[in-house]
Amino acid sequence: MKRLNPTRMNLLITKRMKGMAKKGHDILERKKEVLVIEFMKLLQQSKNDRSYLYQLIQKAYKSVAIASTYVGDFELEKVAAHVSKSAPVRITLKNIMGVRVPEISRSEGSIGLLNRGYSIITTSTAVDDVSDSFQEVENAIIDIAKREQGLKRIVIEIDKTKRRVNALEYVIMPGLDAQRKYIAMRLEEVDRDMFSALKHVKKRLAKVEQ
């Protein structure tokens, strides 16, 4: 930190800068705490989602085995060939303490009972169960993607905030304290020198008057 000239104005400026640095430090500390809380919440939700996704995948492949027993592999492959592609997802951004976290959701026109690409009248309910099961898997994957993208961004922001807090706490604020002490010490020395000089002048004037 560049050393300022030891003047009363610079002493006042240094004190104000220290106050601003302290306020900035407190704000960043609160921001870090909020981000850590949000991170832990999303992390727990992500763990739960992954466990749930594993269960859904097991259920989906079980439904495939059941459907294969009812209608045969050839019929399943024929139905699968006519299934529409998944609808695109929609990504919006949510603001958490200045961090833009993505919100991922299914766009309008998602696959449902009426637009699966095959007729629900001419197929077995076992085939519909397969479609429903894999639809649940896809929805769960979207939820996990949303949370894990949010986790990545929050981790990056926590790291940036932590570095700023540390810079303020261990570099900038101690530097300002050292600056303030240096200026205050130099001003005291100047005051003492001025006082001594005035005393000397008074003595000389007293001798002249005698």
Rosetta constraint file for C-alpha pairs under 8 A:
AtomPair CA 1 CA 175 HARMONIC 6.61 0.50
AtomPair CA 3 CA 179 HARMONIC 6.76 0.50
AtomPair CA 4 CA 10 HARMONIC 6.78 0.50
AtomPair CA 4 CA 179 HARMONIC 7.50 0.50
AtomPair CA 4 CA 183 HARMONIC 7.89 0.50
AtomPair CA 5 CA 10 HARMONIC 6.95 0.50
AtomPair CA 5 CA 183 HARMONIC 7.46 0.50
AtomPair CA 6 CA 10 HARMONIC 6.64 0.50
AtomPair CA 6 CA 11 HARMONIC 7.17 0.50
AtomPair CA 6 CA 182 HARMONIC 7.57 0.50
AtomPair CA 6 CA 183 HARMONIC 4.52 0.50
AtomPair CA 6 CA 184 HARMONIC 7.49 0.50
AtomPair CA 6 CA 186 HARMONIC 6.14 0.50
AtomPair CA 6 CA 187 HARMONIC 6.48 0.50
AtomPair CA 7 CA 11 HARMONIC 6.26 0.50
AtomPair CA 7 CA 183 HARMONIC 6.87 0.50
AtomPair CA 7 CA 187 HARMONIC 7.05 0.50
AtomPair CA 8 CA 12 HARMONIC 6.25 0.50
AtomPair CA 8 CA 183 HARMONIC 7.97 0.50
AtomPair CA 8 CA 187 HARMONIC 7.60 0.50
AtomPair CA 9 CA 13 HARMONIC 6.20 0.50
AtomPair CA 10 CA 14 HARMONIC 5.98 0.50
AtomPair CA 10 CA 183 HARMONIC 7.80 0.50
AtomPair CA 11 CA 15 HARMONIC 6.29 0.50
AtomPair CA 11 CA 180 HARMONIC 6.00 0.50
AtomPair CA 11 CA 183 HARMONIC 6.15 0.50
AtomPair CA 11 CA 184 HARMONIC 7.02 0.50
AtomPair CA 12 CA 16 HARMONIC 6.30 0.50
AtomPair CA 13 CA 17 HARMONIC 6.15 0.50
AtomPair CA 14 CA 18 HARMONIC 6.16 0.50
AtomPair CA 14 CA 176 HARMONIC 6.36 0.50
AtomPair CA 14 CA 179 HARMONIC 7.17 0.50
AtomPair CA 14 CA 180 HARMONIC 6.07 0.50
AtomPair CA 15 CA 19 HARMONIC 6.33 0.50
AtomPair CA 15 CA 176 HARMONIC 7.83 0.50
AtomPair CA 15 CA 180 HARMONIC 6.92 0.50
AtomPair CA 16 CA 20 HARMONIC 6.25 0.50
AtomPair CA 17 CA 21 HARMONIC 6.04 0.50
AtomPair CA 17 CA 176 HARMONIC 7.51 0.50
AtomPair CA 18 CA 22 HARMONIC 6.12 0.50
AtomPair CA 18 CA 173 HARMONIC 6.22 0.50
AtomPair CA 18 CA 176 HARMONIC 6.06 0.50
AtomPair CA 18 CA 177 HARMONIC 7.40 0.50
AtomPair CA 19 CA 23 HARMONIC 6.31 0.50
AtomPair CA 20 CA 24 HARMONIC 6.14 0.50
AtomPair CA 21 CA 25 HARMONIC 6.01 0.50
AtomPair CA 21 CA 168 HARMONIC 6.72 0.50
AtomPair CA 21 CA 172 HARMONIC 7.65 0.50
AtomPair CA 21 CA 173 HARMONIC 6.60 0.50
AtomPair CA 22 CA 26 HARMONIC 6.24 0.50
AtomPair CA 22 CA 168 HARMONIC 7.96 0.50
AtomPair CA 22 CA 173 HARMONIC 7.49 0.50
AtomPair CA 23 CA 27 HARMONIC 6.23 0.50
AtomPair CA 24 CA 28 HARMONIC 6.14 0.50
AtomPair CA 25 CA 29 HARMONIC 6.11 0.50
AtomPair CA 25 CA 165 HARMONIC 5.77 0.50
AtomPair CA 25 CA 168 HARMONIC 6.31 0.50
AtomPair CA 25 CA 169 HARMONIC 7.20 0.50
AtomPair CA 26 CA 30 HARMONIC 6.29 0.50
AtomPair CA 27 CA 31 HARMONIC 6.17 0.50
AtomPair CA 28 CA 32 HARMONIC 6.06 0.50
AtomPair CA 28 CA 161 HARMONIC 6.41 0.50
AtomPair CA 28 CA 164 HARMONIC 7.71 0.50
AtomPair CA 28 CA 165 HARMONIC 6.32 0.50
AtomPair CA 29 CA 33 HARMONIC 6.27 0.50
AtomPair CA 29 CA 161 HARMONIC 7.96 0.50
AtomPair CA 29 CA 165 HARMONIC 6.76 0.50
AtomPair CA 30 CA 34 HARMONIC 6.25 0.50
AtomPair CA 31 CA 35 HARMONIC 6.15 0.50
AtomPair CA 31 CA 97 HARMONIC 6.36 0.50
AtomPair CA 31 CA 161 HARMONIC 7.73 0.50
AtomPair CA 32 CA 36 HARMONIC 6.09 0.50
AtomPair CA 32 CA 158 HARMONIC 5.92 0.50
AtomPair CA 32 CA 161 HARMONIC 6.28 0.50
AtomPair CA 32 CA 162 HARMONIC 6.99 0.50
AtomPair CA 33 CA 37 HARMONIC 6.25 0.50
AtomPair CA 34 CA 38 HARMONIC 6.20 0.50
AtomPair CA 34 CA 97 HARMONIC 7.61 0.50
AtomPair CA 35 CA 39 HARMONIC 5.96 0.50
AtomPair CA 35 CA 96 HARMONIC 7.62 0.50
AtomPair CA 35 CA 97 HARMONIC 7.31 0.50
AtomPair CA 35 CA 154 HARMONIC 6.57 0.50
AtomPair CA 35 CA 158 HARMONIC 6.50 0.50
AtomPair CA 36 CA 40 HARMONIC 6.15 0.50
AtomPair CA 36 CA 158 HARMONIC 7.17 0.50
AtomPair CA 37 CA 41 HARMONIC 6.24 0.50
AtomPair CA 38 CA 42 HARMONIC 6.15 0.50
AtomPair CA 39 CA 43 HARMONIC 5.94 0.50
AtomPair CA 39 CA 151 HARMONIC 6.10 0.50
AtomPair CA 39 CA 154 HARMONIC 6.50 0.50
AtomPair CA 39 CA 155 HARMONIC 7.44 0.50
AtomPair CA 40 CA 44 HARMONIC 6.18 0.50
AtomPair CA 41 CA 45 HARMONIC 6.27 0.50
AtomPair CA 42 CA 46 HARMONIC 5.94 0.50
AtomPair CA 42 CA 147 HARMONIC 6.15 0.50
AtomPair CA 42 CA 148 HARMONIC 7.82 0.50
AtomPair CA 42 CA 150 HARMONIC 7.82 0.50
AtomPair CA 42 CA 151 HARMONIC 6.67 0.50
AtomPair CA 43 CA 47 HARMONIC 6.23 0.50
AtomPair CA 43 CA 147 HARMONIC 7.89 0.50
AtomPair CA 43 CA 148 HARMONIC 7.95 0.50
AtomPair CA 43 CA 151 HARMONIC 7.09 0.50
AtomPair CA 44 CA 48 HARMONIC 6.23 0.50
AtomPair CA 45 CA 49 HARMONIC 6.00 0.50
AtomPair CA 45 CA 147 HARMONIC 7.77 0.50
AtomPair CA 46 CA 50 HARMONIC 6.13 0.50
AtomPair CA 46 CA 144 HARMONIC 6.04 0.50
AtomPair CA 46 CA 147 HARMONIC 6.30 0.50
AtomPair CA 46 CA 148 HARMONIC 6.90 0.50
AtomPair CA 47 CA 51 HARMONIC 6.34 0.50
AtomPair CA 48 CA 52 HARMONIC 6.15 0.50
AtomPair CA 49 CA 53 HARMONIC 5.94 0.50
AtomPair CA 49 CA 140 HARMONIC 6.97 0.50
AtomPair CA 49 CA 143 HARMONIC 7.62 0.50
AtomPair CA 49 CA 144 HARMONIC 6.30 0.50
AtomPair CA 50 CA 54 HARMONIC 6.21 0.50
AtomPair CA 50 CA 144 HARMONIC 7.14 0.50
AtomPair CA 51 CA 55 HARMONIC 6.56 0.50
AtomPair CA 52 CA 56 HARMONIC 6.27 0.50
AtomPair CA 52 CA 140 HARMONIC 7.90 0.50
AtomPair CA 53 CA 57 HARMONIC 6.14 0.50
AtomPair CA 53 CA 137 HARMONIC 6.36 0.50
AtomPair CA 53 CA 140 HARMONIC 6.01 0.50
AtomPair CA 53 CA 141 HARMONIC 7.29 0.50
AtomPair CA 54 CA 58 HARMONIC 6.33 0.50
AtomPair CA 55 CA 59 HARMONIC 6.21 0.50
AtomPair CA 56 CA 60 HARMONIC 6.01 0.50
AtomPair CA 56 CA 133 HARMONIC 7.03 0.50
AtomPair CA 56 CA 134 HARMONIC 7.98 0.50
AtomPair CA 56 CA 136 HARMONIC 7.00 0.50
AtomPair CA 56 CA 137 HARMONIC 5.83 0.50
AtomPair CA 57 CA 61 HARMONIC 6.24 0.50
AtomPair CA 57 CA 133 HARMONIC 7.93 0.50
AtomPair CA 57 CA 134 HARMONIC 7.60 0.50
AtomPair CA 57 CA 137 HARMONIC 6.33 0.50
AtomPair CA 58 CA 62 HARMONIC 6.13 0.50
AtomPair CA 59 CA 63 HARMONIC 6.22 0.50
AtomPair CA 59 CA 133 HARMONIC 6.85 0.50
AtomPair CA 60 CA 64 HARMONIC 6.42 0.50
AtomPair CA 60 CA 130 HARMONIC 6.18 0.50
AtomPair CA 60 CA 133 HARMONIC 4.80 0.50
AtomPair CA 60 CA 134 HARMONIC 5.76 0.50
AtomPair CA 60 CA 137 HARMONIC 7.69 0.50
AtomPair CA 61 CA 65 HARMONIC 6.36 0.50
AtomPair CA 61 CA 130 HARMONIC 7.96 0.50
AtomPair CA 62 CA 66 HARMONIC 6.33 0.50
AtomPair CA 63 CA 67 HARMONIC 6.03 0.50
AtomPair CA 63 CA 126 HARMONIC 7.13 0.50
AtomPair CA 63 CA 129 HARMONIC 6.37 0.50
AtomPair CA 63 CA 130 HARMONIC 5.27 0.50
AtomPair CA 63 CA 133 HARMONIC 7.34 0.50
AtomPair CA 64 CA 68 HARMONIC 5.98 0.50
AtomPair CA 64 CA 127 HARMONIC 7.84 0.50
AtomPair CA 64 CA 130 HARMONIC 5.75 0.50
AtomPair CA 65 CA 69 HARMONIC 6.36 0.50
AtomPair CA 66 CA 70 HARMONIC 6.48 0.50
AtomPair CA 66 CA 126 HARMONIC 6.89 0.50
AtomPair CA 67 CA 71 HARMONIC 5.96 0.50
AtomPair CA 67 CA 72 HARMONIC 7.12 0.50
AtomPair CA 67 CA 76 HARMONIC 7.54 0.50
AtomPair CA 67 CA 126 HARMONIC 4.84 0.50
AtomPair CA 67 CA 127 HARMONIC 5.73 0.50
AtomPair CA 67 CA 130 HARMONIC 7.24 0.50
AtomPair CA 68 CA 72 HARMONIC 4.40 0.50
AtomPair CA 68 CA 73 HARMONIC 5.23 0.50
AtomPair CA 68 CA 76 HARMONIC 6.79 0.50
AtomPair CA 70 CA 124 HARMONIC 7.97 0.50
AtomPair CA 70 CA 126 HARMONIC 7.21 0.50
AtomPair CA 71 CA 75 HARMONIC 5.96 0.50
AtomPair CA 71 CA 76 HARMONIC 7.02 0.50
AtomPair CA 71 CA 124 HARMONIC 7.39 0.50
AtomPair CA 72 CA 76 HARMONIC 6.48 0.50
AtomPair CA 73 CA 77 HARMONIC 6.13 0.50
AtomPair CA 74 CA 78 HARMONIC 6.21 0.50
AtomPair CA 75 CA 79 HARMONIC 6.23 0.50
AtomPair CA 76 CA 80 HARMONIC 6.06 0.50
AtomPair CA 76 CA 127 HARMONIC 7.32 0.50
AtomPair CA 77 CA 81 HARMONIC 6.17 0.50
AtomPair CA 78 CA 82 HARMONIC 6.92 0.50
AtomPair CA 79 CA 83 HARMONIC 6.58 0.50
AtomPair CA 79 CA 118 HARMONIC 6.56 0.50
AtomPair CA 82 CA 117 HARMONIC 5.16 0.50
AtomPair CA 82 CA 118 HARMONIC 6.16 0.50
AtomPair CA 83 CA 116 HARMONIC 5.44 0.50
AtomPair CA 83 CA 117 HARMONIC 4.40 0.50
AtomPair CA 83 CA 118 HARMONIC 6.47 0.50
AtomPair CA 84 CA 111 HARMONIC 7.56 0.50
AtomPair CA 84 CA 115 HARMONIC 7.39 0.50
AtomPair CA 84 CA 116 HARMONIC 5.74 0.50
AtomPair CA 84 CA 117 HARMONIC 5.15 0.50
AtomPair CA 86 CA 110 HARMONIC 7.04 0.50
AtomPair CA 86 CA 111 HARMONIC 6.50 0.50
AtomPair CA 87 CA 106 HARMONIC 7.05 0.50
AtomPair CA 87 CA 107 HARMONIC 6.53 0.50
AtomPair CA 87 CA 108 HARMONIC 7.78 0.50
AtomPair CA 87 CA 109 HARMONIC 6.56 0.50
AtomPair CA 87 CA 110 HARMONIC 5.06 0.50
AtomPair CA 87 CA 111 HARMONIC 6.53 0.50
AtomPair CA 88 CA 106 HARMONIC 6.57 0.50
AtomPair CA 88 CA 107 HARMONIC 5.85 0.50
AtomPair CA 88 CA 110 HARMONIC 7.95 0.50
AtomPair CA 89 CA 104 HARMONIC 6.59 0.50
AtomPair CA 89 CA 105 HARMONIC 5.53 0.50
AtomPair CA 89 CA 106 HARMONIC 4.36 0.50
AtomPair CA 89 CA 107 HARMONIC 5.02 0.50
AtomPair CA 90 CA 104 HARMONIC 5.69 0.50
AtomPair CA 90 CA 105 HARMONIC 5.15 0.50
AtomPair CA 90 CA 106 HARMONIC 5.64 0.50
AtomPair CA 90 CA 107 HARMONIC 5.14 0.50
AtomPair CA 91 CA 102 HARMONIC 6.32 0.50
AtomPair CA 91 CA 103 HARMONIC 5.54 0.50
AtomPair CA 91 CA 104 HARMONIC 4.58 0.50
AtomPair CA 91 CA 105 HARMONIC 6.46 0.50
AtomPair CA 92 CA 102 HARMONIC 5.69 0.50
AtomPair CA 92 CA 103 HARMONIC 4.98 0.50
AtomPair CA 92 CA 104 HARMONIC 6.52 0.50
AtomPair CA 93 CA 100 HARMONIC 5.65 0.50
AtomPair CA 93 CA 101 HARMONIC 5.42 0.50
AtomPair CA 93 CA 102 HARMONIC 4.46 0.50
AtomPair CA 93 CA 103 HARMONIC 5.54 0.50
AtomPair CA 94 CA 99 HARMONIC 7.90 0.50
AtomPair CA 94 CA 100 HARMONIC 5.51 0.50
AtomPair CA 94 CA 101 HARMONIC 5.07 0.50
AtomPair CA 94 CA 102 HARMONIC 6.12 0.50
AtomPair CA 94 CA 103 HARMONIC 6.50 0.50
AtomPair CA 95 CA 99 HARMONIC 5.43 0.50
AtomPair CA 95 CA 100 HARMONIC 4.73 0.50
AtomPair CA 95 CA 101 HARMONIC 6.17 0.50
AtomPair CA 96 CA 100 HARMONIC 6.53 0.50
AtomPair CA 96 CA 101 HARMONIC 7.01 0.50
AtomPair CA 99 CA 153 HARMONIC 7.26 0.50
AtomPair CA 99 CA 154 HARMONIC 6.90 0.50
AtomPair CA 99 CA 157 HARMONIC 6.94 0.50
AtomPair CA 100 CA 153 HARMONIC 7.71 0.50
AtomPair CA 101 CA 149 HARMONIC 7.34 0.50
AtomPair CA 101 CA 150 HARMONIC 4.96 0.50
AtomPair CA 101 CA 153 HARMONIC 6.60 0.50
AtomPair CA 101 CA 154 HARMONIC 7.65 0.50
AtomPair CA 102 CA 146 HARMONIC 6.38 0.50
AtomPair CA 102 CA 149 HARMONIC 6.69 0.50
AtomPair CA 102 CA 150 HARMONIC 6.06 0.50
AtomPair CA 103 CA 146 HARMONIC 5.73 0.50
AtomPair CA 104 CA 142 HARMONIC 6.64 0.50
AtomPair CA 104 CA 143 HARMONIC 7.23 0.50
AtomPair CA 104 CA 145 HARMONIC 7.47 0.50
AtomPair CA 104 CA 146 HARMONIC 5.15 0.50
AtomPair CA 105 CA 142 HARMONIC 6.87 0.50
AtomPair CA 105 CA 143 HARMONIC 7.79 0.50
AtomPair CA 106 CA 110 HARMONIC 6.63 0.50
AtomPair CA 106 CA 142 HARMONIC 7.94 0.50
AtomPair CA 111 CA 115 HARMONIC 5.69 0.50
AtomPair CA 111 CA 116 HARMONIC 5.81 0.50
AtomPair CA 112 CA 116 HARMONIC 6.04 0.50
AtomPair CA 113 CA 120 HARMONIC 7.50 0.50
AtomPair CA 119 CA 123 HARMONIC 6.56 0.50
AtomPair CA 120 CA 124 HARMONIC 7.62 0.50
AtomPair CA 120 CA 128 HARMONIC 7.28 0.50
AtomPair CA 123 CA 127 HARMONIC 6.51 0.50
AtomPair CA 123 CA 128 HARMONIC 7.62 0.50
AtomPair CA 124 CA 128 HARMONIC 6.79 0.50
AtomPair CA 125 CA 129 HARMONIC 6.18 0.50
AtomPair CA 126 CA 130 HARMONIC 6.48 0.50
AtomPair CA 127 CA 131 HARMONIC 6.45 0.50
AtomPair CA 128 CA 132 HARMONIC 6.07 0.50
AtomPair CA 129 CA 133 HARMONIC 5.96 0.50
AtomPair CA 130 CA 134 HARMONIC 6.28 0.50
AtomPair CA 131 CA 135 HARMONIC 6.07 0.50
AtomPair CA 132 CA 136 HARMONIC 6.34 0.50
AtomPair CA 133 CA 137 HARMONIC 6.45 0.50
AtomPair CA 134 CA 138 HARMONIC 6.18 0.50
AtomPair CA 135 CA 139 HARMONIC 6.25 0.50
AtomPair CA 136 CA 140 HARMONIC 6.17 0.50
AtomPair CA 137 CA 141 HARMONIC 6.23 0.50
AtomPair CA 138 CA 142 HARMONIC 6.33 0.50
AtomPair CA 139 CA 143 HARMONIC 6.41 0.50
AtomPair CA 140 CA 144 HARMONIC 6.23 0.50
AtomPair CA 141 CA 145 HARMONIC 6.07 0.50
AtomPair CA 142 CA 146 HARMONIC 6.18 0.50
AtomPair CA 143 CA 147 HARMONIC 6.35 0.50
AtomPair CA 144 CA 148 HARMONIC 5.97 0.50
AtomPair CA 145 CA 149 HARMONIC 5.98 0.50
AtomPair CA 146 CA 150 HARMONIC 6.31 0.50
AtomPair CA 147 CA 151 HARMONIC 6.12 0.50
AtomPair CA 148 CA 152 HARMONIC 6.26 0.50
AtomPair CA 149 CA 153 HARMONIC 6.46 0.50
AtomPair CA 150 CA 154 HARMONIC 6.10 0.50
AtomPair CA 151 CA 155 HARMONIC 6.08 0.50
AtomPair CA 152 CA 156 HARMONIC 6.39 0.50
AtomPair CA 153 CA 157 HARMONIC 6.25 0.50
AtomPair CA 154 CA 158 HARMONIC 5.99 0.50
AtomPair CA 155 CA 159 HARMONIC 6.24 0.50
AtomPair CA 156 CA 160 HARMONIC 6.33 0.50
AtomPair CA 157 CA 161 HARMONIC 5.99 0.50
AtomPair CA 158 CA 162 HARMONIC 5.96 0.50
AtomPair CA 159 CA 163 HARMONIC 6.25 0.50
AtomPair CA 160 CA 164 HARMONIC 6.36 0.50
AtomPair CA 161 CA 165 HARMONIC 6.15 0.50
AtomPair CA 162 CA 166 HARMONIC 6.13 0.50
AtomPair CA 163 CA 167 HARMONIC 6.07 0.50
AtomPair CA 164 CA 168 HARMONIC 6.21 0.50
AtomPair CA 165 CA 169 HARMONIC 5.99 0.50
AtomPair CA 166 CA 170 HARMONIC 5.65 0.50
AtomPair CA 166 CA 171 HARMONIC 7.53 0.50
AtomPair CA 167 CA 171 HARMONIC 5.14 0.50
AtomPair CA 167 CA 172 HARMONIC 6.21 0.50
AtomPair CA 168 CA 172 HARMONIC 4.76 0.50
AtomPair CA 168 CA 173 HARMONIC 5.58 0.50
AtomPair CA 169 CA 173 HARMONIC 5.70 0.50
AtomPair CA 169 CA 174 HARMONIC 7.16 0.50
AtomPair CA 170 CA 174 HARMONIC 6.20 0.50
AtomPair CA 171 CA 175 HARMONIC 5.93 0.50
AtomPair CA 172 CA 176 HARMONIC 6.17 0.50
AtomPair CA 173 CA 177 HARMONIC 6.18 0.50
AtomPair CA 174 CA 178 HARMONIC 6.12 0.50
AtomPair CA 175 CA 179 HARMONIC 6.09 0.50
AtomPair CA 176 CA 180 HARMONIC 6.05 0.50
AtomPair CA 177 CA 181 HARMONIC 6.15 0.50
AtomPair CA 178 CA 182 HARMONIC 6.05 0.50
AtomPair CA 179 CA 183 HARMONIC 6.21 0.50
AtomPair CA 180 CA 184 HARMONIC 6.02 0.50
AtomPair CA 181 CA 185 HARMONIC 5.97 0.50
AtomPair CA 182 CA 186 HARMONIC 6.17 0.50
AtomPair CA 183 CA 187 HARMONIC 6.07 0.50
AtomPair CA 184 CA 188 HARMONIC 6.17 0.50
AtomPair CA 185 CA 189 HARMONIC 6.27 0.50
AtomPair CA 186 CA 190 HARMONIC 6.20 0.50
AtomPair CA 187 CA 191 HARMONIC 6.09 0.50
AtomPair CA 188 CA 192 HARMONIC 6.12 0.50
AtomPair CA 189 CA 193 HARMONIC 6.09 0.50
AtomPair CA 190 CA 194 HARMONIC 5.97 0.50
AtomPair CA 191 CA 195 HARMONIC 6.01 0.50
AtomPair CA 192 CA 196 HARMONIC 6.11 0.50
AtomPair CA 193 CA 197 HARMONIC 6.06 0.50
AtomPair CA 194 CA 198 HARMONIC 6.14 0.50
AtomPair CA 195 CA 199 HARMONIC 6.23 0.50
AtomPair CA 196 CA 200 HARMONIC 6.21 0.50
AtomPair CA 197 CA 201 HARMONIC 6.17 0.50
AtomPair CA 198 CA 202 HARMONIC 6.10 0.50
AtomPair CA 199 CA 203 HARMONIC 6.27 0.50
AtomPair CA 200 CA 204 HARMONIC 6.36 0.50
AtomPair CA 201 CA 205 HARMONIC 6.14 0.50
AtomPair CA 202 CA 206 HARMONIC 6.05 0.50
AtomPair CA 203 CA 207 HARMONIC 6.28 0.50
AtomPair CA 204 CA 208 HARMONIC 6.22 0.50
AtomPair CA 205 CA 209 HARMONIC 6.17 0.50
AtomPair CA 206 CA 210 HARMONIC 6.38 0.50
